[in-house]
Structures are given as structure tokens and as C-alpha cells.
Amino acid sequence: MRAGYVRLICVMAFIFTSVYTVKAQSYHQLNAADFEGTPERGSGNIAYTNCMVDFSYKPMVYKGNYNLTFFISMKMNKDRSWIDRMRVNSPEMLAEVLKHEQGHYIFAYLMQQEMQSVFNNMHFGSNYEQQVNTVFNAIKKKYSQLNTDYDEDTSHMQNRAQQNSWNLYFKSQLSQYNNIKMASNGR
């Protein structure tokens, strides 16, 4: 029983003159209703989580200084995410599948948060497009590798000890970003 491979789809959009709106979701705990897609038969996977991290930015130039305003969103694509319910034979197994898939969802969320943090702390020059692309590609590569490592280390959720280890990692990472958000909001 395998829970799937890389689930992160990253889309990059550059918007200079108009505003691009993406319906973003806030972070939430996954449940079976989040998986509306049709299972890929023969894939060997029991579930698949498809998330998208999308961003755009608007550059402003004033006296040679470049200021970029970023719009970064993360969305779980319910119609592309699925659980092979024919292979899930108990509520306990469904809970395990959802917990594993939550990890893939968390990677997309962490990618969104890291992009926001890094871009908000950057200084941009006239080559801002190249700077943005370089940072985006590095972050995308990092989270693609983490997704791969996660499935390999947990044997697609079969290795319970490794799954528990990753669950602690996720809890730590989520806590770190929540603390950063509270500090930046003056709490």
C-alpha cells in the first residue's frame, strides 16, 4: 500500500498590469471530503494530494528603487486529489491515510509561508525577475525533495516510526510559522 509520490504543483504567474485573483484556502486539517478526484488505477498509490502554490507580484519603481508586492496563495485541488476508497478497509486506516496526506498538504503550506517570508525580506534590483525566479526555483526544489524524502522515509506511511518522526517535524514547523505570524501581528 503506497500513498503517492510528489504532490506539489507549483505555478508561477507574473502580473505587471492587472491583478490576478486566486481563491486561496486557509490551512486546515484534511478530511475525506477534501478528496473528490478519481483514483488512478494501477498507480500503486492509495491516495494522492494535489496542492498548488501560486504567486504573482507587482513591481513598483521609484527613483531607482524596486519594491515588489507579492500575492502568494496555496490551494488544495480537491478535484485532483483522491483516496482509493476501495483499498481503505477501516476508519482507522482512513485516519492513517489522512494523516499521511496531511504531510503533503503541510509541505505546500510551508512552501507558501517560506516564499512569503523570503520575498518580504528581500531587496530587489533591476534584475528582480531573475532574483524572484532564482528564489522560487530554490524553494520549489526544496519542497519537491522534501515530498520525495517523506514518502521514501515513511514507505508511503507504512513505516509508522518514520511517520511519527515526520509528524513531529510537521508540528514543529507549523508551530514555528504560527509564532512568526503572531510576532508580526504584534501579539
Secondary structure, DSSP 8 states (H G I E B T S, - for coil): -B--S--EEEEE---SSS-------------GGG--S---TTS-BSEE--EEEEEEEEEEEETTEEEEEEEEEEEE-TTT-EE-TTT--SHHHHHHHHHHHHHHHHHHHHHHHHHHHHHHT--B-TTHHHHHHHHHHHHHHHHHHHHHHHHHHHTTTT-HHHHHHHHHHHHHHHHHHHHHHHHHTT-
